[in-house]
């Protein structure tokens, strides 16, 4: 009887186990018309270094919206909404490639690693190439202004000079969380290494509408 009971219990668990593992794997999202995300972006740069243009740090918040199959970005300041070209903001929300490379790869699962090369150009200097390594480290619960969500924790390490040199990119690390449910990165923080002038970029999801 005990043997039969053990077999029954084991068999009853079989349908549950695959679903538990699938909860930690995500396919590429399917965006619907009208999906939108609102993020708060904060940028800190060393003394004497400014953040150029409205695309990053020019507005306290940004709205990214799916319209006719494309992403549109609006800078928000108070009641003002200004549409801008900002692929870097789209990247901070969706993970799509920009100068930081592919922030998200699908199918996404814990243990996944990949690398990217991407061009960057500092004002007045020639274009150069940088490389980064990415790793999906864990599946965690993260607190947001919209409550607690489950998300993948991803770490990006950008190769570069450990100390600043003219025309070079310094090494940096970014930690961010991608939520399959919201089809978006809910929190992103990138920081320069301790022995270089402080440079921090953060993006926090503050509102969204992705339907059901």
Rosetta blueprint (number, residue, H / E / L):
1 X L
2 X H
3 X H
4 X H
5 X H
6 X H
7 X H
8 X H
9 X H
10 X H
11 X H
12 X H
13 X H
14 X H
15 X H
16 X H
17 X H
18 X H
19 X H
20 X H
21 X H
22 X H
23 X L
24 X L
25 X E
26 X E
27 X L
28 X L
29 X L
30 X L
31 X L
32 X L
33 X L
34 X L
35 X L
36 X E
37 X E
38 X E
39 X E
40 X E
41 X E
42 X E
43 X E
44 X E
45 X L
46 X L
47 X L
48 X L
49 X L
50 X L
51 X L
52 X L
53 X L
54 X L
55 X L
56 X L
57 X L
58 X L
59 X L
60 X L
61 X E
62 X E
63 X E
64 X E
65 X E
66 X E
67 X E
68 X L
69 X L
70 X E
71 X E
72 X E
73 X E
74 X E
75 X E
76 X E
77 X E
78 X L
79 X L
80 X E
81 X E
82 X E
83 X E
84 X E
85 X L
86 X L
87 X H
88 X H
89 X H
90 X H
91 X H
92 X H
93 X H
94 X H
95 X L
96 X L
97 X L
98 X E
99 X L
100 X L
101 X E
102 X L
103 X L
104 X L
105 X L
106 X L
107 X L
108 X E
109 X E
110 X L
111 X L
112 X L
113 X E
114 X E
115 X E
116 X E
117 X E
118 X E
119 X E
120 X E
121 X L
122 X L
123 X L
124 X L
125 X L
126 X L
127 X L
128 X E
129 X E
130 X E
131 X E
132 X E
133 X E
134 X E
135 X E
136 X E
137 X E
138 X E
139 X E
140 X E
141 X E
142 X E
143 X E
144 X E
145 X L
146 X L
147 X E
148 X E
149 X E
150 X E
151 X E
152 X E
153 X E
154 X E
155 X E
156 X E
157 X E
158 X E
159 X L
160 X L
161 X E
162 X L
163 X L
164 X L
165 X L
166 X L
167 X L
168 X L
169 X L
170 X E
171 X L
172 X E
173 X E
174 X E
175 X E
176 X E
177 X E
178 X E
179 X E
180 X L
181 X L
182 X L
183 X L
184 X E
185 X E
186 X E
187 X E
188 X E
189 X E
190 X E
191 X E
192 X E
193 X L
194 X L
195 X L
196 X L
197 X L
198 X L
199 X L
200 X E
201 X E
202 X E
203 X E
204 X E
205 X E
206 X E
207 X E
208 X E
209 X E
210 X L
211 X L
212 X L
